[in-house]
Amino acid sequence: MIIEPAIDLKDGRVVRLKKGEFDTVHQVADDPLAVAKEFAAAGAKVIHMVDLDGARQGVRVNGDIVRRVAQESGLQVEMGGGIRTMADLEAVDAMGVWRMVIGSAAVEHPEFVREAVERYGERIAVGVDAKDGEVKTAGWEKGSGLHYLDFARSMEQLGVKTLVFTDIDTDGMLSGPSFDSLQKLQSAVSCQIVASGGVHVLEDIVKLEEMGLYGAIIGKAYYAGTIDLAAAVRVGGSQANP
């Protein structure tokens, strides 16, 4: 299982949120590149980065940071946040990002996902962000009326191979992943599933690995010191470049 430590960027800072709520934002580190190098030293091969400015405002102010991480950390960058057009994909690709995560735009403009997959293939992932089973958009602030399993199936039909699933109620809460929702998603589609949100302790990683998930994102637990990244990598097993 691929272990993906996370950096969320806002105004050039490494921050964390609770349940994606922007009024809970707080800085957790000073230097994004230094943090990324710590991840690499612990054995990680992939870093999950979120451009919060892009997600909420469509303003890409963190591009230089992402580019430096891609070029200098030794990690493959998986990135989401505000990717809404082919021009956005081209800009993120130019930063050196390996896998590009489409979020709200996948709900609102599925034809964009089809075009993206045709051009970039397996480098395209889709974020499935759900609260009480409903997919949320616009930085998790807007309801879509879509059930997450139905949405996931529709993305699979468009050729998407990787889904990043977040149960919003667990994000940043150190309460454990939503194992039941993840199990249902695994049964509904054949896509690679990356679990995001709620990972708290090493036992969470053990359980996700036993479930056969493709990947797990570690965010707040790293910064809060409740999980040892190197140990999580060992549990995940081979981190060979996907």
N, C-alpha and C positions, 0 to 999 in steps of 0.2 A: 504493500500500500504506500502510495506516494504521500509523504508528509509535507504539507505546504504552510510554513510559518508565514504570517501576514503582516503587511505594513499598510495602514490606511493613511492617506495623505490629505491634509487640508492646509491650504496656505503655506505649503512647503514644510509642514510639521508632521511628525509621526503622532497620530492621535488614535484614541479609541472612543467608541460610543456604546451606549446601552440600548439594545433593541433598535438601533439605527436612528435614534432620536438626536437631532443636532444640538438640542439644548443640553445634552449630557456630554458633549465633546470635551475631552481633556487630553493634554499632551502627555505622552508616555516615554518619549525619547527625543534627543536633540538632533542626531545625525542619521538620516535614513540609510546612507551608504554604510556607515559603521555597523548599524544594526543588521543590515543584509550580510555583511561579512561575518558577523557573529553566527548567523544562521548557517552559512556555508561551513564555518569551522565546526559546527555541531553535526555536520554530515548531510544537511539538507541539499537538495539539488534544484528544487523549485521554490520560488517565492510568489505568494499571492499578493498583488498590490491592488488597492482600490483608490481611484481618484475621486474623492468625495466632492471636490469642487465641480468636477465634470458631471458627476451623478446628479447634483442638485441644480447647478446653474448652467451646465454645458460649456463652462469656461475651463480650458485646459491650461492650468497655471503650474502644474507639477511635471511638465514634460522633461525638463532638464534633469530632474532628480531621477525619474524613471530611466532615462537614457544612461545615466552614470551607473545605476544599479545593474542594468543589463550589460554594460560594457566592462564593469570593474569588479563585480561581486563574485563572478564565477557561477551565478545561479541563472536558471531559465526563469523568465518573468511571465507569469500569468496575470493579466490585468483587466479590470473592468472599471466602469464608471463613466457614464456619458457617451458611450459609443453608440451613435444613432444613425450614422450615414456611412457610405463607402469612403467618403473623404476622411471621416474620423478613423476608420480602419487603416487607411493609408498612412495617416499621421502616426498612429500608434505603432504600426508596423515599422515605420521609419525610426522609431525610438529604439528598436531592437527587441520589442516584445515578442515572445514566443507564442503564447496562446492568448487570444482576445475574447473577453467575455461580454456578450451582448445581454443587457438587462431589459429595461423598460421597452426599448425599441422592438424587442422580439414579440412582446405582447401587442403593441400598437401597430407594428408594420412587419408581419411575418414574411412578406415578400422580400424584405431586406435581408432576413436570415437566409432565405433561399439563395439570394445573390451572393451573400458573403460566403456561404459554404461552397458554392460553385467556384469561387475564386481562391479561397484560402483553405478549403478542405478541413482536415481535422484540427487545424489551428483555431477554429471557431468553437467556442463553448457558449452555452446559454445559462444565465442565472435564473434559477427558479426560487423566488423569494416569497414565502407564504406565511400568512397569519391566519390561524383557525381554518386552514385548508385553502384559503383564497390567495391567489397570486396578487402581490402588491407591486406598484410601479412608482416612478418619480421619487426615488430615494425612500421608498417604502411608505410614502405618505398618501398614496391614492389606490383605491380598490379597483380591480379589473373585472370582477364578476366571474372569473375563471377558476375552476378547481385545479389545484396544482398537478394532479395526475392527468387530467385531460390536456392541460397545457403541455406537460412533458411528452405525452404521446404525440401531440401535434408537432413538436420540435423534432422528435425522432423521425417522423414522416418527411420532414424537410431535409433530412440527412445529417442532423446534428449528432455527433458522437459522444460529446461530454456535457454533462449537466452539473452545475454547481448549485446544490440545494441548501437553502438557508431557512430554518424555522425562526422567524423574526423574534418570537417570544423568548428564544434561548440565546440570541446573539448578545455577546458581551456580558452575560449574566452568570457565567461560571456554574451553570445549573445542570450540565450534562446535555449531550445532543438529543435530538428527538428521534430515538431509535425506531419507534413504531412507524413514524412517517417515512423514515429512510427505508425501512423494510418494505413498505407498501410501494415506494417509488422503484425500488430494485425489482419488484415483482411485475411492475407495470411496463417497464421499458428495458431494452437491452443496452442502453447507453452506459458509458462510464459515469459513475456517480461520485462527486466530490462532496463530502459532508462539511458544512460550514455552520458555525454557531454552537455555543454551549460547551465545547470541549474544555474540560476542567482539570482532570487528573489522568495519569497514565492508564488507569483502568478503562477510561473512555476509549483510548486508542486501541487497547487490547480488544475491546468488544467490537469496535468498528472494523478492525482487521479480521476478526473472526467472522463477521458478517460478509466479508468478501468485497468490501467497498474498494473502489479504485484509489480514492484519495481522501485526506482529511486536512482541514485548515485549522491551524492553531493560532489564535489571536491573543485575546486578553490573558489567557492562561500563561503565556510566555512572559508577558510583562509583569503579571502579578506574582510570578514565581511559583505557581502551583503545579507546573509540569516541567520536566527536564527534557529539552528538545532532543538532545543526543539519545536519551533513553527512548523517546518516542520514535526516532528514526530507526533505532535497533528493532523495536517492536514491528515497525512497518515492513522491515526487511529490505530487500534490494531497492535502492533508489536510482537505479539505472535510468538514464534519460528516457522519458516516455517516447 
